[in-house]
Amino acid sequence: MQLTFINGSPRGAKGNTARLMDNFVRGFLETPGASCAVEYVAKHRTDLAGLKKIFYASENVIIGFPLYVDAMPGSVKEFLDVLIPPPQGAAVPALGFMSQCGFPETGHLRFVERYLEKYTKRLGASYLGSIMKGGGEGLHMQPKFLVDKFENGLHSLGKKFGETGRLDKDDLDRFAYPEQLTPEQIGGLLPYVNTRLWDEWMKENGALERSFDRPYRQ
Amino acid sequence: MKILILNGNPDASDTGLDDYIAELGTQLAESGNDAELVTLREKKIRPCTGCFGCWIKTPGTCSIPDDAIELAGRYLAADVVILASPLVNGYLSSLLKNAIDRNIPIIHPYLEAVDGEVHHLKRYDRYPEIGILLQREPSTDEEDIEIVTDLFKRMIINMRTTLKFLEFTDKPAPEVAHAVNIH
């Protein structure tokens, strides 16, 4: 089975989306006969027509991106808009998506997911499903057992996709956990994220004391 | 009121939305507002690169030196910001989405609970209310409107503000001006 993974992360191969993609693709390629090409929207930004050609030459496509202000990044919307209408007489590949967000709950991604399913219908493609996952930021500071669970989950989704050509709804739901957090979970998590992740990054850049700067006057 | 209208129409040859916005701007000015129009396709606003510079290097200011820097100031100075776009394949234009993506310096990276969910903290005390003005495309159906309305409602939560209205350009401009003027 052939797959083209189109990674729409503005951070390209160094982003969190790439980390999800890499584990998924690793599982996918374990099936004999599976082949996968990886393309980056950021690299094709001045040649979206070229990426469109690659898209329509594919049998299966998964488009991955990080959640930006509740939807796909503007640069990914540019690409989605280029794909419609399909070239005259072209076969439309089966289409799925992968998205992750820094917020810990996967629930943030369910709104854009509805859009993506409708978009796929608009394109006239058959919908493979969407791999959605919260907590995609700050993996480096998470305990090893959680990172392993995350990476193993993607690996088995990829492996099963290679074997069956399908993304199973129950598997996707299981991988998406947690959909929401309880107030207690949020209360326990946030001070940790704010001090260990954001403060540390600001400190590394000598910016912690300017954390609350308001450069614009109101 | 100080009103900023961001015109996200990418296509200069399709003047429908531009004409509508010009009329809306006139209506708003005539009812005593300070209305400013910005045509985004005439601005240089590159896509967000996800570098986090605006959160961890120069807090509150984007690292990409283009027109988005100044636009964030105008956004914060307004009482109401109207985001106007044609629906393009069921969502807003990439032109407007890129401008919205570049506006995240106005919030803080810290996370806090908002109505039982995790969202980012406010960097400023107040943010403009948001009005959404959309132009239907021939294929627009009820499902598209539900999806896009929900996406905007989510965006409003993350921009730490409130939605003043969501209207389509089939409603006459004076009626939309009225929706803006209601407190």
Interface residues (C-beta under 8 A of the other chain):
Chain A: S9 P10 R11 G15 R45 P66 Y68 V69 D70 A71 M72 P73 G74 S75 K77 E78 L80 D81 I84 F103 P104 E105 G107 H108 F111 V112 R114 Y115 K118 Y119 R122 Q180 L181 P183 I186 G187 L189 L190 V193 N194 W198 W201 M202 E204 N205 A207 R210 S211 F212 D213 R214 P215 Y216 R217 Q218
Chain B: P47 C48 T49 G50 C51 F52 W55 I56 K57 T58 P59 G60 T61 A72 G73 L76 A77 V88 N89 G90 Y91 L92 S93 S94 L95 L96 K97 N98 A99 I100 D101 N103 I104 P105 I106 H108 P109 Y110 L111 E112 A113 G116 E117 V118 H119 R123 Y124 D125 R126 S139 E143 D144 I147 V148 D150 L151 R154 M155 N158 M159
